[in-house]
Amino acid sequence: MLQIHVEDANSYTICRPIGELDAYTVGQFREALAELAAVPRLLIDLSEVPFMDSAGLGALIGGIRRAREADGEVTVACSRPTLTRLLHTTGFDRIVPVTETVDEAVDALLNPDADAT
């Protein structure tokens, strides 16, 4: 089962999926990202995602593409080493900043011209 929490912070929106992102839950995640495509600054926090398969990665990339098409900025926070490795291995971190903490992701989101960690 996947839960998706969305919170509006002062100058950005956080999308926080909780649970596995796989073929069974990806539709819900894709829908949530589609609804958030128009927000100017989106932080996706994957800290509570223990597993993500190719379907989840595809939904993540699609959501980022839609946000970018709407001139939005996106960052990803991920404190799980296995997911971080997946994001680095697939080159995902070359299209959006991937940070270990939410605070680092907020900084990258609000200061997009600064070097991301």
PyMOL CGO cylinders between C-alpha atoms (Angstrom):
from pymol import cmd
from pymol.cgo import CYLINDER

trace = [
    CYLINDER, 0.00, 0.00, 0.00, 1.25, 3.47, -0.90, 0.3, 1, 1, 1, 1, 1, 1,
    CYLINDER, 1.25, 3.47, -0.90, 0.39, 6.70, 0.88, 0.3, 1, 1, 1, 1, 1, 1,
    CYLINDER, 0.39, 6.70, 0.88, 1.23, 10.06, -0.62, 0.3, 1, 1, 1, 1, 1, 1,
    CYLINDER, 1.23, 10.06, -0.62, 1.48, 13.11, 1.58, 0.3, 1, 1, 1, 1, 1, 1,
    CYLINDER, 1.48, 13.11, 1.58, 1.56, 16.54, -0.05, 0.3, 1, 1, 1, 1, 1, 1,
    CYLINDER, 1.56, 16.54, -0.05, 2.41, 19.63, 1.98, 0.3, 1, 1, 1, 1, 1, 1,
    CYLINDER, 2.41, 19.63, 1.98, 2.70, 23.23, 0.96, 0.3, 1, 1, 1, 1, 1, 1,
    CYLINDER, 2.70, 23.23, 0.96, 5.67, 24.92, 2.56, 0.3, 1, 1, 1, 1, 1, 1,
    CYLINDER, 5.67, 24.92, 2.56, 6.35, 28.66, 2.26, 0.3, 1, 1, 1, 1, 1, 1,
    CYLINDER, 6.35, 28.66, 2.26, 7.77, 28.69, -1.26, 0.3, 1, 1, 1, 1, 1, 1,
    CYLINDER, 7.77, 28.69, -1.26, 7.66, 25.07, -2.38, 0.3, 1, 1, 1, 1, 1, 1,
    CYLINDER, 7.66, 25.07, -2.38, 5.54, 21.91, -2.27, 0.3, 1, 1, 1, 1, 1, 1,
    CYLINDER, 5.54, 21.91, -2.27, 6.67, 18.57, -0.84, 0.3, 1, 1, 1, 1, 1, 1,
    CYLINDER, 6.67, 18.57, -0.84, 5.44, 15.28, -2.27, 0.3, 1, 1, 1, 1, 1, 1,
    CYLINDER, 5.44, 15.28, -2.27, 6.25, 12.46, 0.14, 0.3, 1, 1, 1, 1, 1, 1,
    CYLINDER, 6.25, 12.46, 0.14, 5.33, 8.94, -1.00, 0.3, 1, 1, 1, 1, 1, 1,
    CYLINDER, 5.33, 8.94, -1.00, 5.33, 6.40, 1.83, 0.3, 1, 1, 1, 1, 1, 1,
    CYLINDER, 5.33, 6.40, 1.83, 5.61, 2.75, 0.80, 0.3, 1, 1, 1, 1, 1, 1,
    CYLINDER, 5.61, 2.75, 0.80, 6.88, 0.82, -2.19, 0.3, 1, 1, 1, 1, 1, 1,
    CYLINDER, 6.88, 0.82, -2.19, 6.84, 2.40, -5.64, 0.3, 1, 1, 1, 1, 1, 1,
    CYLINDER, 6.84, 2.40, -5.64, 6.24, -0.52, -7.97, 0.3, 1, 1, 1, 1, 1, 1,
    CYLINDER, 6.24, -0.52, -7.97, 3.94, -1.72, -10.75, 0.3, 1, 1, 1, 1, 1, 1,
    CYLINDER, 3.94, -1.72, -10.75, 1.08, -2.09, -8.25, 0.3, 1, 1, 1, 1, 1, 1,
    CYLINDER, 1.08, -2.09, -8.25, 1.27, 1.41, -6.75, 0.3, 1, 1, 1, 1, 1, 1,
    CYLINDER, 1.27, 1.41, -6.75, 2.78, 3.48, -9.56, 0.3, 1, 1, 1, 1, 1, 1,
    CYLINDER, 2.78, 3.48, -9.56, -0.58, 4.68, -10.91, 0.3, 1, 1, 1, 1, 1, 1,
    CYLINDER, -0.58, 4.68, -10.91, -1.33, 6.50, -7.68, 0.3, 1, 1, 1, 1, 1, 1,
    CYLINDER, -1.33, 6.50, -7.68, 2.14, 8.11, -7.66, 0.3, 1, 1, 1, 1, 1, 1,
    CYLINDER, 2.14, 8.11, -7.66, 1.87, 9.10, -11.33, 0.3, 1, 1, 1, 1, 1, 1,
    CYLINDER, 1.87, 9.10, -11.33, -1.52, 10.71, -10.64, 0.3, 1, 1, 1, 1, 1, 1,
    CYLINDER, -1.52, 10.71, -10.64, -0.17, 12.67, -7.66, 0.3, 1, 1, 1, 1, 1, 1,
    CYLINDER, -0.17, 12.67, -7.66, 2.77, 13.97, -9.70, 0.3, 1, 1, 1, 1, 1, 1,
    CYLINDER, 2.77, 13.97, -9.70, 0.45, 14.94, -12.56, 0.3, 1, 1, 1, 1, 1, 1,
    CYLINDER, 0.45, 14.94, -12.56, -1.63, 17.01, -10.13, 0.3, 1, 1, 1, 1, 1, 1,
    CYLINDER, -1.63, 17.01, -10.13, 1.56, 18.72, -8.91, 0.3, 1, 1, 1, 1, 1, 1,
    CYLINDER, 1.56, 18.72, -8.91, 3.00, 19.43, -12.38, 0.3, 1, 1, 1, 1, 1, 1,
    CYLINDER, 3.00, 19.43, -12.38, 2.01, 23.10, -12.26, 0.3, 1, 1, 1, 1, 1, 1,
    CYLINDER, 2.01, 23.10, -12.26, 3.61, 23.96, -8.91, 0.3, 1, 1, 1, 1, 1, 1,
    CYLINDER, 3.61, 23.96, -8.91, 6.64, 26.23, -9.38, 0.3, 1, 1, 1, 1, 1, 1,
    CYLINDER, 6.64, 26.23, -9.38, 8.91, 24.35, -6.94, 0.3, 1, 1, 1, 1, 1, 1,
    CYLINDER, 8.91, 24.35, -6.94, 8.47, 20.68, -6.12, 0.3, 1, 1, 1, 1, 1, 1,
    CYLINDER, 8.47, 20.68, -6.12, 10.48, 18.62, -3.66, 0.3, 1, 1, 1, 1, 1, 1,
    CYLINDER, 10.48, 18.62, -3.66, 9.99, 14.87, -3.89, 0.3, 1, 1, 1, 1, 1, 1,
    CYLINDER, 9.99, 14.87, -3.89, 11.04, 13.17, -0.65, 0.3, 1, 1, 1, 1, 1, 1,
    CYLINDER, 11.04, 13.17, -0.65, 11.76, 9.46, -1.19, 0.3, 1, 1, 1, 1, 1, 1,
    CYLINDER, 11.76, 9.46, -1.19, 13.00, 8.88, 2.38, 0.3, 1, 1, 1, 1, 1, 1,
    CYLINDER, 13.00, 8.88, 2.38, 10.02, 6.65, 3.22, 0.3, 1, 1, 1, 1, 1, 1,
    CYLINDER, 10.02, 6.65, 3.22, 10.22, 4.56, 0.02, 0.3, 1, 1, 1, 1, 1, 1,
    CYLINDER, 10.22, 4.56, 0.02, 11.94, 1.25, 0.82, 0.3, 1, 1, 1, 1, 1, 1,
    CYLINDER, 11.94, 1.25, 0.82, 11.73, -0.07, -2.77, 0.3, 1, 1, 1, 1, 1, 1,
    CYLINDER, 11.73, -0.07, -2.77, 11.30, 1.39, -6.24, 0.3, 1, 1, 1, 1, 1, 1,
    CYLINDER, 11.30, 1.39, -6.24, 11.24, -0.61, -9.47, 0.3, 1, 1, 1, 1, 1, 1,
    CYLINDER, 11.24, -0.61, -9.47, 11.47, 0.57, -13.08, 0.3, 1, 1, 1, 1, 1, 1,
    CYLINDER, 11.47, 0.57, -13.08, 7.78, 1.51, -13.10, 0.3, 1, 1, 1, 1, 1, 1,
    CYLINDER, 7.78, 1.51, -13.10, 8.33, 3.82, -10.13, 0.3, 1, 1, 1, 1, 1, 1,
    CYLINDER, 8.33, 3.82, -10.13, 11.43, 5.31, -11.73, 0.3, 1, 1, 1, 1, 1, 1,
    CYLINDER, 11.43, 5.31, -11.73, 9.49, 5.88, -14.96, 0.3, 1, 1, 1, 1, 1, 1,
    CYLINDER, 9.49, 5.88, -14.96, 6.69, 7.65, -13.09, 0.3, 1, 1, 1, 1, 1, 1,
    CYLINDER, 6.69, 7.65, -13.09, 9.24, 9.80, -11.29, 0.3, 1, 1, 1, 1, 1, 1,
    CYLINDER, 9.24, 9.80, -11.29, 10.92, 10.80, -14.56, 0.3, 1, 1, 1, 1, 1, 1,
    CYLINDER, 10.92, 10.80, -14.56, 7.55, 11.47, -16.20, 0.3, 1, 1, 1, 1, 1, 1,
    CYLINDER, 7.55, 11.47, -16.20, 6.45, 13.66, -13.31, 0.3, 1, 1, 1, 1, 1, 1,
    CYLINDER, 6.45, 13.66, -13.31, 9.67, 15.64, -13.47, 0.3, 1, 1, 1, 1, 1, 1,
    CYLINDER, 9.67, 15.64, -13.47, 9.31, 16.06, -17.22, 0.3, 1, 1, 1, 1, 1, 1,
    CYLINDER, 9.31, 16.06, -17.22, 5.78, 17.45, -16.79, 0.3, 1, 1, 1, 1, 1, 1,
    CYLINDER, 5.78, 17.45, -16.79, 6.93, 19.84, -14.05, 0.3, 1, 1, 1, 1, 1, 1,
    CYLINDER, 6.93, 19.84, -14.05, 9.80, 21.07, -16.20, 0.3, 1, 1, 1, 1, 1, 1,
    CYLINDER, 9.80, 21.07, -16.20, 7.48, 21.58, -19.18, 0.3, 1, 1, 1, 1, 1, 1,
    CYLINDER, 7.48, 21.58, -19.18, 5.50, 23.90, -16.90, 0.3, 1, 1, 1, 1, 1, 1,
    CYLINDER, 5.50, 23.90, -16.90, 8.76, 25.75, -16.06, 0.3, 1, 1, 1, 1, 1, 1,
    CYLINDER, 8.76, 25.75, -16.06, 8.91, 24.23, -12.58, 0.3, 1, 1, 1, 1, 1, 1,
    CYLINDER, 8.91, 24.23, -12.58, 11.97, 23.38, -10.50, 0.3, 1, 1, 1, 1, 1, 1,
    CYLINDER, 11.97, 23.38, -10.50, 12.27, 19.89, -8.97, 0.3, 1, 1, 1, 1, 1, 1,
    CYLINDER, 12.27, 19.89, -8.97, 14.63, 18.32, -6.44, 0.3, 1, 1, 1, 1, 1, 1,
    CYLINDER, 14.63, 18.32, -6.44, 14.66, 14.87, -4.87, 0.3, 1, 1, 1, 1, 1, 1,
    CYLINDER, 14.66, 14.87, -4.87, 15.61, 13.99, -1.31, 0.3, 1, 1, 1, 1, 1, 1,
    CYLINDER, 15.61, 13.99, -1.31, 16.58, 10.38, -0.71, 0.3, 1, 1, 1, 1, 1, 1,
    CYLINDER, 16.58, 10.38, -0.71, 18.28, 9.07, 2.41, 0.3, 1, 1, 1, 1, 1, 1,
    CYLINDER, 18.28, 9.07, 2.41, 18.08, 5.38, 1.43, 0.3, 1, 1, 1, 1, 1, 1,
    CYLINDER, 18.08, 5.38, 1.43, 21.40, 4.11, 0.04, 0.3, 1, 1, 1, 1, 1, 1,
    CYLINDER, 21.40, 4.11, 0.04, 19.82, 1.52, -2.27, 0.3, 1, 1, 1, 1, 1, 1,
    CYLINDER, 19.82, 1.52, -2.27, 17.52, 4.08, -3.90, 0.3, 1, 1, 1, 1, 1, 1,
    CYLINDER, 17.52, 4.08, -3.90, 20.27, 6.69, -4.08, 0.3, 1, 1, 1, 1, 1, 1,
    CYLINDER, 20.27, 6.69, -4.08, 22.47, 4.14, -5.85, 0.3, 1, 1, 1, 1, 1, 1,
    CYLINDER, 22.47, 4.14, -5.85, 19.64, 3.43, -8.31, 0.3, 1, 1, 1, 1, 1, 1,
    CYLINDER, 19.64, 3.43, -8.31, 19.18, 7.14, -9.02, 0.3, 1, 1, 1, 1, 1, 1,
    CYLINDER, 19.18, 7.14, -9.02, 22.93, 7.63, -9.58, 0.3, 1, 1, 1, 1, 1, 1,
    CYLINDER, 22.93, 7.63, -9.58, 23.35, 4.45, -11.65, 0.3, 1, 1, 1, 1, 1, 1,
    CYLINDER, 23.35, 4.45, -11.65, 20.52, 5.37, -14.00, 0.3, 1, 1, 1, 1, 1, 1,
    CYLINDER, 20.52, 5.37, -14.00, 21.82, 8.93, -14.43, 0.3, 1, 1, 1, 1, 1, 1,
    CYLINDER, 21.82, 8.93, -14.43, 18.72, 10.36, -12.80, 0.3, 1, 1, 1, 1, 1, 1,
    CYLINDER, 18.72, 10.36, -12.80, 20.88, 12.71, -10.73, 0.3, 1, 1, 1, 1, 1, 1,
    CYLINDER, 20.88, 12.71, -10.73, 22.01, 14.39, -13.96, 0.3, 1, 1, 1, 1, 1, 1,
    CYLINDER, 22.01, 14.39, -13.96, 18.49, 15.66, -14.68, 0.3, 1, 1, 1, 1, 1, 1,
    CYLINDER, 18.49, 15.66, -14.68, 17.55, 16.87, -11.18, 0.3, 1, 1, 1, 1, 1, 1,
    CYLINDER, 17.55, 16.87, -11.18, 19.47, 17.45, -7.96, 0.3, 1, 1, 1, 1, 1, 1,
    CYLINDER, 19.47, 17.45, -7.96, 19.38, 14.40, -5.66, 0.3, 1, 1, 1, 1, 1, 1,
    CYLINDER, 19.38, 14.40, -5.66, 20.30, 15.12, -2.05, 0.3, 1, 1, 1, 1, 1, 1,
    CYLINDER, 20.30, 15.12, -2.05, 20.45, 13.03, 1.09, 0.3, 1, 1, 1, 1, 1, 1,
    CYLINDER, 20.45, 13.03, 1.09, 18.34, 15.27, 3.28, 0.3, 1, 1, 1, 1, 1, 1,
    CYLINDER, 18.34, 15.27, 3.28, 15.20, 17.35, 2.85, 0.3, 1, 1, 1, 1, 1, 1,
    CYLINDER, 15.20, 17.35, 2.85, 17.10, 20.44, 4.04, 0.3, 1, 1, 1, 1, 1, 1,
    CYLINDER, 17.10, 20.44, 4.04, 19.70, 19.98, 1.30, 0.3, 1, 1, 1, 1, 1, 1,
    CYLINDER, 19.70, 19.98, 1.30, 16.92, 19.46, -1.25, 0.3, 1, 1, 1, 1, 1, 1,
    CYLINDER, 16.92, 19.46, -1.25, 15.19, 22.66, -0.11, 0.3, 1, 1, 1, 1, 1, 1,
    CYLINDER, 15.19, 22.66, -0.11, 18.47, 24.55, -0.49, 0.3, 1, 1, 1, 1, 1, 1,
    CYLINDER, 18.47, 24.55, -0.49, 18.99, 23.12, -4.01, 0.3, 1, 1, 1, 1, 1, 1,
    CYLINDER, 18.99, 23.12, -4.01, 15.39, 23.95, -4.89, 0.3, 1, 1, 1, 1, 1, 1,
    CYLINDER, 15.39, 23.95, -4.89, 15.49, 27.54, -3.68, 0.3, 1, 1, 1, 1, 1, 1,
    CYLINDER, 15.49, 27.54, -3.68, 19.01, 28.15, -5.06, 0.3, 1, 1, 1, 1, 1, 1,
    CYLINDER, 19.01, 28.15, -5.06, 18.98, 26.25, -8.38, 0.3, 1, 1, 1, 1, 1, 1,
    CYLINDER, 18.98, 26.25, -8.38, 22.07, 28.02, -9.72, 0.3, 1, 1, 1, 1, 1, 1,
    CYLINDER, 22.07, 28.02, -9.72, 24.25, 26.88, -6.79, 0.3, 1, 1, 1, 1, 1, 1,
    CYLINDER, 24.25, 26.88, -6.79, 26.07, 23.56, -7.02, 0.3, 1, 1, 1, 1, 1, 1,
    CYLINDER, 26.07, 23.56, -7.02, 23.97, 20.68, -5.71, 0.3, 1, 1, 1, 1, 1, 1,
    CYLINDER, 23.97, 20.68, -5.71, 25.53, 18.04, -3.49, 0.3, 1, 1, 1, 1, 1, 1,
]
cmd.load_cgo(trace, "trace")
